[in-house]
Amino acid sequence: MPPPPPPRPVRGTLPGRAAGSGGPEDPPGLPLDLDKLLAARLHAVKVRPYLASALFALHVVEDRAVPTMAVDAHWRCYVSPGFVSRTPMEDLAGIWVHEVSHLIRDHHGRSERYARETGEYGPGERLRRNIAADFEINDDIYGDGLPVPFGAVRPSLLRLPDGLLMEEYLRTASMSGTAAELAWLDCGSGADGRPRPWELGPDGAHGLSRQQRDAVRFRVAEAIKGRPGDAPEGWRRWADEVFHPPQPWRQLLGAAVRSAAAAPGTGDNHSYRRPSRRSAGLPGVLLPSLRRTPPRVCVVIDTSGSVSDAELGSALLEVAAISRTVGGRRDLISVISCDAAAGIAVPLCRAESIELIGGGGTDLRSGFARALHARPRPDVIVALTDGQTPWPSAQPPCRTVVGLFPRPGRPTNENDPDYVPDTPPSWARVVVIG
């Protein structure tokens, strides 16, 4: 499928040159038309009101060394007077939105992380990151009052789908054949993380601190969520995730179990099978050595009616993952189904498919009591639950990890409309699942 025809050209550009490619030589002494530039920003605020906080947070820096408009990681916007002079006001508004989108979506920090992970540095890799960042934001920022500038870099240029992230475009497209044609593209270090000679740097004037930058992003996210119908899907997804990023919960849960299993005293036992080295100092006395044995883990699974089948399936997957965290000793893992009452502790080694029984109310206190009455007693208790349960009043004599299924809304109880579940106790390590 051939790419769509290019949008209308920007008045004042050279034939075959994209807006932002440098254009003709700027006349010496040409002043910056600040009124036109700020009018373009006001137009951008009018058509994209949810970005107002970010647009007004940018500090304008006039610099003839800048090809067009560019931003650095400290929220300064560098502007070429000649570019402002020859670019229509409506197109400048779109470029305002384009540049500030790089900063809102933290393309600077993400580009630096990508470069460290891949070891890809240099001007060519800088350009690839800039192109991929443009792909991420250009697919939905234009239209509805913002015309598409001629030469705007969009995913259709490489027949790529819209809606992907910068990192996904970098991993799925080589861009080798396009980079030469887009050598003029330079949105500054705010887009790709590579400082430019004309930037003021971290110690320059009018830069925003990290806390100020986060505050601006928070206000933008709140504006998007406050008027969800006004923003494209990509911006709504960003607003949902920016301050609540998805956790690598499987790694966190495994780390919590390993940390609990490796705690002092867990799995420790004295054994005469290998005498202590201190016996050499006491002739005729045999001292036992302290040996660490694999810890026993009891998994209490909430099987009440408020837990979905999908969450129960996820709980069984976590049981298998927990067995791997203790060295694959499935004989040391037991599982208890618990709604309002606890079932029998089932050793994991006896059944490939564990039958979970329940569907009533929730009271994990009986599950904790059942686990602690088992012989031998577990070293670690892992509770997988939605949190709508009373908790033991006293801390168990072993390490406790709580895997919490999230609930987006307020939990309800048909018998008590004011019901609010207790939060997990402070003595438990809590990991949100999913």
VOMI-645855 format. One record per residue (C-alpha): x, z, y. Coordinates in Angstrom, 1 decimal, m for minus. Layout:
# VOMI-645855
       c1       c3       c2
        X        Z        Y
...
***
This chain:
# VOMI-645855
       c1       c3       c2
      0.0      0.0      0.0
      1.7     m1.1      3.3
      2.0      1.5      6.0
     m0.6      1.5      8.8
      0.2     m0.6     12.0
      2.1      1.3     14.7
      0.1      3.0     17.4
      0.0      1.6     20.9
      3.4      1.6     22.7
      4.2      4.0     25.5
      4.4      2.3     28.9
      7.9      2.2     30.2
      9.8      1.9     26.9
     12.0     m0.9     26.0
     10.6     m3.5     23.5
     11.2     m2.3     20.0
     12.3      1.2     21.2
     10.3      4.3     20.3
      9.3      6.8     22.9
     12.1      9.4     22.8
     14.9      6.9     21.9
     16.6      7.3     25.2
     15.2      4.3     27.0
     17.0      2.7     29.9
     19.7      4.5     31.8
     18.3      7.2     34.0
     18.8      6.4     37.7
     21.5      8.9     39.1
     19.9     11.7     41.1
     16.4     11.1     39.7
     14.6     14.4     40.2
     12.5     16.0     37.5
      8.8     15.4     38.1
      7.8     19.0     37.4
      4.2     18.5     38.5
      3.7     15.8     36.0
      5.4     17.8     33.2
      3.3     20.9     33.9
      0.1     18.8     34.2
      0.8     17.4     30.8
      1.2     21.0     29.5
     m2.1     22.0     31.0
     m3.7     19.0     29.3
     m2.2     20.1     26.0
     m3.6     23.6     26.5
     m7.0     22.1     27.2
     m7.2     20.0     24.0
     m5.3     22.6     21.8
     m6.4     25.9     23.2
     m5.2     27.9     20.2
     m1.6     26.9     21.1
     m1.9     28.1     24.7
      0.2     31.3     24.2
      3.1     29.2     22.6
      2.9     26.4     25.2
      3.1     28.8     28.1
      5.9     30.8     26.5
      8.3     27.8     26.6
     10.8     27.8     29.5
     11.6     24.4     30.9
     15.3     23.5     31.3
     16.2     20.2     33.1
     19.1     18.5     31.4
     20.1     14.8     31.7
     22.1     15.0     28.4
     18.9     15.5     26.5
     17.6     12.2     25.0
     13.9     13.1     25.6
     12.4     16.5     25.1
     13.8     19.1     22.7
     13.6     22.8     22.0
     16.1     25.4     20.8
     15.5     28.4     18.6
     15.1     30.7     21.6
     12.0     28.8     22.9
     13.6     26.8     25.7
     12.3     23.3     26.3
     15.0     20.9     27.5
     13.7     17.9     29.4
     15.2     14.6     30.6
     14.0     13.6     34.1
     14.1      9.9     33.2
     12.0     10.5     30.1
      9.3     12.4     32.0
      9.3      9.6     34.7
      8.7      6.8     32.3
      6.3      8.5     29.9
      2.5      8.7     30.5
      1.1     12.1     31.1
     m1.2     12.0     28.0
      1.8     11.2     25.8
      3.8     14.0     27.4
      1.0     16.4     26.4
      1.4     15.3     22.8
      5.1     15.8     22.9
      4.6     19.3     24.3
      2.5     20.1     21.3
      5.0     18.4     18.9
      7.9     20.4     20.2
      6.2     23.7     20.3
      4.9     23.1     16.7
      8.5     23.1     15.5
      9.0     26.6     16.9
      5.7     28.0     15.8
      6.4     26.9     12.2
      9.9     28.3     12.3
     11.6     25.0     11.4
     14.8     26.4     12.8
     15.0     29.3     10.3
     13.6     27.3      7.4
     16.1     24.5      8.0
     19.0     27.0      8.0
     17.8     28.5      4.7
     17.4     25.1      3.1
     20.9     24.1      4.2
     22.3     27.3      2.7
     20.5     26.8     m0.6
     21.5     23.1     m1.0
     24.9     23.2      0.8
     23.7     20.1      2.8
     25.3     20.1      6.2
     26.4     17.5      8.7
     24.7     15.1     11.1
     23.0     13.0      8.4
     21.5     16.1      6.8
     20.5     17.4     10.2
     18.6     14.2     10.8
     16.9     14.4      7.4
     15.7     17.9      8.2
     14.4     16.8     11.6
     12.5     13.9     10.0
     11.0     16.1      7.3
     10.0     18.7     10.0
      8.3     15.9     12.0
      6.5     14.7      8.8
      5.1     18.3      8.4
      3.6     18.5     11.9
      2.8     14.9     12.9
      0.2     14.4     10.2
     m2.4     16.4     12.0
     m1.5     17.2     15.6
     m2.6     13.9     17.2
     m6.1     12.7     17.9
     m8.9     14.5     19.7
     m7.4     14.1     23.1
     m3.7     13.6     22.1
     m2.8      9.9     21.7
     m0.2      9.0     19.1
      3.1      8.0     20.8
      4.7      4.8     19.7
      7.4      5.6     17.1
      5.9      8.9     16.1
      7.4      9.8     12.7
      4.7     10.3     10.1
      4.6     10.6      6.3
      3.1      7.2      6.0
      6.4      5.8      7.1
      7.7      6.4      3.6
      4.3      6.1      1.9
      4.3      9.9      1.4
      1.1     12.0      1.4
      0.0     14.1      4.3
     m0.2     17.9      4.2
      3.2     18.7      2.6
      5.8     21.2      3.9
      9.1     20.2      5.3
     10.9     21.5      2.2
      8.7     19.4     m0.1
      9.4     16.2      1.9
     13.1     16.9      1.7
     13.0     17.3     m2.1
     10.8     14.3     m2.8
     12.1     11.6     m0.4
     15.7     10.4      0.2
     15.1      9.0      3.7
     18.4      7.1      3.3
     16.9      3.8      4.4
     15.0      5.3      7.3
     17.7      7.5      8.8
     19.6      4.7     10.5
     16.4      3.5     12.3
     15.7      7.0     13.5
     19.2      8.0     14.6
     17.7      8.5     18.1
     15.5     11.3     16.8
     16.6     14.7     18.2
     14.2     17.5     18.7
     17.0     20.1     19.1
     18.0     23.1     17.1
     14.5     24.4     17.1
     13.7     21.6     14.6
     16.7     21.6     12.3
     18.8     24.7     13.0
     21.9     22.9     14.2
     23.0     23.8     17.8
     23.5     21.1     20.4
     26.2     21.0     23.1
     23.5     21.0     25.8
     21.8     24.1     24.6
     22.2     27.5     26.3
     22.6     29.4     23.1
     21.5     33.0     22.2
     23.1     34.5     25.3
     21.7     32.0     27.8
     19.0     32.8     30.3
     15.2     32.8     29.7
     15.4     32.9     25.9
     12.9     34.9     23.8
     14.0     37.7     21.5
     13.0     37.8     17.9
     10.3     40.3     18.6
      8.9     38.2     21.5
      8.9     35.0     19.3
      7.0     36.9     16.5
      4.5     38.1     19.1
      3.8     34.6     20.3
      3.3     33.4     16.7
      1.0     36.3     16.1
     m1.2     35.4     19.1
     m1.3     31.8     18.0
     m2.4     32.8     14.5
     m5.1     35.1     15.9
     m6.4     32.3     18.2
     m6.6     30.0     15.2
     m8.4     32.5     13.0
    m10.7     33.5     15.8
    m12.0     29.9     16.2
    m11.4     28.4     12.7
    m13.4     25.2     13.3
    m11.2     24.1     16.2
     m7.9     23.8     14.3
     m6.9     21.3     11.5
     m6.5     22.5      8.0
     m2.7     22.6      8.2
     m2.8     25.0     11.1
     m5.5     27.2      9.5
     m3.3     27.4      6.3
     m0.3     28.4      8.5
     m2.3     31.1     10.3
     m3.5     32.6      6.9
      0.0     32.7      5.5
      2.4     33.3      8.4
      2.1     37.1      8.5
      0.9     37.5      4.9
      3.3     35.3      3.0
      2.7     35.1     m0.8
      4.8     37.6     m2.6
      6.9     36.7     m5.7
      4.8     39.3     m7.4
      6.0     38.6    m11.0
      9.6     39.3     m9.9
      8.5     42.3     m7.9
      6.5     43.7    m10.8
      9.4     43.1    m13.2
     11.8     44.7    m10.8
      9.6     47.7    m10.4
      9.3     48.2    m14.2
     13.1     47.8    m14.6
     13.7     50.2    m11.7
     11.4     52.8    m13.3
     12.9     52.3    m16.8
     16.5     52.7    m15.4
     15.7     55.9    m13.4
     17.8     59.0    m14.2
     16.4     60.7    m17.2
     14.4     57.8    m18.5
     15.2     57.0    m22.1
     18.1     59.6    m22.1
     18.6     61.5    m25.3
     21.4     63.4    m27.0
     22.8     62.1    m30.3
     25.4     63.4    m32.8
     25.9     59.8    m34.1
     28.7     59.4    m31.6
     30.4     62.7    m30.6
     31.0     63.4    m26.9
     34.4     62.8    m25.5
     34.4     66.4    m24.3
     34.7     67.6    m28.0
     38.4     66.9    m27.8
     38.8     69.8    m25.4
     36.9     72.2    m27.7
     38.6     72.2    m31.2
     36.1     72.9    m33.9
     33.1     72.3    m31.7
     31.1     69.1    m32.1
     29.2     68.1    m28.9
     26.5     65.4    m28.8
     26.8     62.5    m26.5
     24.1     61.4    m24.1
     22.7     58.0    m25.3
     20.3     55.8    m23.4
     17.6     54.3    m25.6
     15.2     51.6    m24.6
     12.3     53.1    m22.6
      8.8     53.2    m24.0
      6.2     51.5    m21.7
      2.4     52.0    m21.8
      0.3     49.4    m20.0
     m3.1     50.6    m18.9
     m5.4     47.6    m18.2
     m8.5     48.0    m16.1
    m11.3     46.4    m18.1
    m14.2     47.4    m15.9
    m16.9     45.0    m14.7
    m15.3     44.5    m11.3
    m12.2     42.8    m12.9
    m12.7     39.1    m13.6
    m11.8     37.3    m16.8
     m9.0     35.4    m15.0
     m7.5     38.7    m13.9
     m7.6     40.1    m17.4
     m5.9     36.9    m18.6
     m3.3     37.5    m16.0
     m2.9     41.1    m17.1
     m2.1     39.9    m20.7
      0.6     37.5    m19.3
      2.1     40.5    m17.5
      2.2     42.5    m20.7
      4.4     39.8    m22.2
      6.5     39.7    m19.1
      6.9     43.5    m19.2
      8.2     43.3    m22.8
     10.9     41.0    m21.6
     12.0     43.4    m18.9
     12.8     46.1    m21.5
     14.9     43.7    m23.7
     12.1     42.2    m25.7
     11.4     45.3    m27.7
      7.7     44.7    m28.2
      7.5     47.7    m30.6
      8.1     49.9    m27.5
      5.2     48.5    m25.6
      1.6     49.8    m26.0
     m1.6     48.7    m24.3
     m4.7     50.7    m23.5
     m8.0     49.2    m22.4
     m9.8     51.4    m19.9
    m13.0     51.2    m17.9
    m14.8     54.5    m17.6
    m13.2     55.7    m20.8
     m9.9     54.8    m22.4
     m9.5     52.9    m25.7
     m6.9     53.3    m28.4
     m3.3     52.6    m27.5
     m2.5     49.4    m29.3
      1.2     48.7    m30.1
      2.1     45.2    m28.9
      4.0     44.4    m32.1
      0.8     44.6    m34.2
     m1.2     41.9    m32.5
     m0.3     38.6    m30.9
     m3.8     38.6    m29.3
     m4.8     41.9    m27.8
     m8.5     42.6    m27.7
     m9.5     44.1    m24.4
    m12.6     46.2    m24.5
    m14.7     47.4    m21.5
    m17.0     46.1    m18.9
    m18.5     49.3    m17.5
    m17.4     51.6    m14.6
    m13.9     52.4    m13.7
    m11.9     55.7    m14.2
     m8.3     55.1    m14.9
     m7.7     58.9    m15.1
     m8.8     58.7    m18.8
     m6.3     55.9    m19.3
     m3.5     58.0    m17.9
     m4.5     60.9    m20.0
     m4.6     58.8    m23.2
     m1.1     57.4    m22.4
      0.4     60.9    m21.8
     m1.1     62.2    m25.1
      0.6     59.5    m27.1
      3.5     60.4    m29.3
      6.2     59.6    m28.5
      5.2     59.9    m24.9
      6.0     56.8    m22.7
      8.8     56.7    m20.2
      6.9     54.4    m17.9
      3.2     53.8    m17.3
      2.1     50.5    m15.8
     m1.5     50.3    m14.6
     m3.0     46.9    m13.9
     m6.2     47.3    m11.9
     m8.2     46.2     m8.9
     m7.8     49.7     m7.4
    m11.5     50.6     m7.4
    m10.9     53.8     m9.4
    m10.2     57.5     m9.0
     m6.5     58.4     m9.6
     m4.9     61.4    m11.3
     m4.7     64.4     m9.0
     m1.2     65.2    m10.2
      1.8     63.0    m10.6
      2.4     62.1    m14.3
      5.7     63.4    m15.8
      7.0     59.8    m16.1
      7.5     56.8    m13.8
      4.4     54.9    m12.7
      4.0     51.3    m11.5
      0.6     50.0    m10.3
     m0.1     46.2    m10.4
     m2.9     45.7     m8.0
     m5.3     42.8     m8.1
     m6.1     42.0     m4.5
     m9.6     42.1     m3.1
    m10.1     40.0      0.1
    m13.3     41.7      1.3
    m14.3     45.3      1.4
    m15.2     46.6     m2.1
    m18.8     47.5     m2.6
    m20.8     49.8     m4.7
    m24.5     49.1     m5.2
    m25.3     52.8     m5.5
    m23.2     53.8     m2.5
    m23.0     51.3      0.4
    m20.4     53.5      2.2
    m18.1     53.5     m0.9
    m14.4     53.1     m0.1
    m11.9     53.3     m3.0
     m8.9     55.5     m2.9
     m5.6     53.9     m2.3
     m3.0     54.2     m5.0
     m1.1     57.5     m4.9
      2.2     57.8     m3.1
      4.0     58.6     m6.3
      3.3     55.2     m7.8
      5.2     52.0     m7.1
      2.6     49.4     m6.0
      2.9     45.6     m6.4
      0.1     43.3     m5.3
     m0.5     40.7     m8.1
     m1.5     37.1     m7.2
***
